[in-house]
Amino acid sequence: MAMKMKKMSAMKAMKAMKSTMKKMKMAKKVSTKGKAWQVFAGKKLKTKGGLAKKDLKKNKDGKVVSAKKSALGKKQYKNISKWTIAVSKARKALGIKGFVAVGGKKKEGQAFLAKARSFYKK
């Protein structure tokens, strides 16, 4: 009979513990950096930096990032996009494979720079 009472009290304690766990609220902010996906998924309300779900978006790789920072990065890339296109065209035209410094000390680098500039000016 004594064993039965111990089992009953242990079960009651477990039930009480479960009910208190249910009552506990989730943390409002993510405690660590780089867990913006928790906010995006709706598990937390804000990131460590204070961003809410409306301030976040997924980038092309599927990573959750700040919408403002993403827009700023796209805007900044527009400033150099013509040069990157010119360099890739020059690389293809000269048949360069692997790393070659644009405008490096070697003849190959100087030719690369001249070709890239010619494509950039067009």
C-alpha positions in Angstrom: 0.0 0.0 0.0 2.9 2.4 0.8 4.4 1.8 -2.7 1.1 2.6 -4.3 0.9 5.9 -2.5 4.5 6.8 -3.5 3.6 6.0 -7.2 0.5 8.2 -7.0 2.3 11.1 -5.4 5.1 10.9 -8.0 2.4 10.9 -10.8 0.7 13.9 -9.3 4.1 15.7 -9.2 4.7 14.9 -12.8 1.3 16.2 -13.8 1.8 19.4 -11.9 5.2 19.9 -13.5 3.7 19.4 -17.0 1.0 22.0 -16.3 3.6 24.6 -15.2 5.7 23.9 -18.3 2.7 24.7 -20.5 2.1 28.0 -18.6 5.7 29.1 -19.2 5.8 31.7 -22.0 8.4 31.7 -24.8 11.3 34.2 -24.7 10.5 37.3 -26.6 14.0 37.8 -28.0 16.4 35.3 -29.5 19.3 35.1 -27.1 22.1 34.4 -29.6 23.3 36.1 -32.7 22.5 34.5 -36.1 19.2 32.9 -35.2 17.0 35.2 -37.3 15.3 32.1 -38.8 13.6 31.5 -35.4 12.0 34.9 -35.7 11.1 34.3 -39.4 9.5 31.0 -38.5 7.5 32.6 -35.7 9.1 30.8 -32.8 10.4 34.1 -31.3 9.3 37.7 -31.6 12.5 39.6 -32.1 16.2 39.0 -32.9 19.0 40.1 -30.6 19.3 43.3 -32.7 15.6 44.0 -32.3 14.4 43.0 -35.8 10.8 41.6 -36.1 9.5 39.3 -38.8 8.4 42.2 -41.0 12.1 43.4 -41.1 13.4 40.1 -42.4 13.5 38.2 -45.7 15.1 35.2 -47.3 18.0 35.9 -49.7 18.6 33.9 -52.9 20.6 31.2 -50.9 17.6 30.8 -48.5 19.3 32.5 -45.6 17.2 34.8 -43.4 18.6 38.3 -43.6 17.6 41.9 -42.8 15.5 43.3 -45.7 17.1 46.8 -45.3 20.7 45.4 -45.5 19.8 43.3 -48.5 18.4 46.3 -50.3 21.5 48.3 -49.5 23.8 45.6 -50.8 21.9 45.3 -54.1 22.1 49.1 -54.4 25.8 49.1 -53.8 26.5 46.3 -56.2 25.0 48.4 -59.0 28.0 50.7 -58.7 30.5 47.9 -59.6 28.4 45.6 -61.7 29.6 47.1 -65.0 33.2 46.5 -64.0 32.6 42.9 -62.9 30.9 42.2 -66.3 33.9 43.8 -68.1 36.4 41.7 -66.2 34.5 38.4 -66.9 34.3 39.3 -70.6 38.1 40.1 -70.7 38.8 36.8 -68.9 36.8 34.9 -71.5 38.4 36.8 -74.4 42.0 36.2 -73.2 41.3 32.6 -72.2 42.4 33.1 -68.6 41.8 30.3 -66.2 42.6 30.4 -62.5 43.8 33.5 -60.6 45.4 36.4 -62.4 45.6 39.8 -60.8 44.0 42.5 -62.9 46.8 45.0 -63.6 49.4 42.8 -61.9 53.2 43.2 -62.4 53.3 40.5 -65.0 52.5 41.1 -68.7 49.5 38.8 -68.4 48.0 41.1 -65.7 48.6 44.2 -67.7 47.0 42.8 -70.8 44.0 41.7 -68.6 43.6 45.2 -67.3 43.8 46.8 -70.8 41.2 44.3 -72.1 38.9 44.8 -69.1 39.1 48.6 -69.5 38.2 48.3 -73.2 35.0 46.4 -72.4 34.2 48.8 -69.5 34.3 51.9 -71.8 31.9 50.4 -74.3 
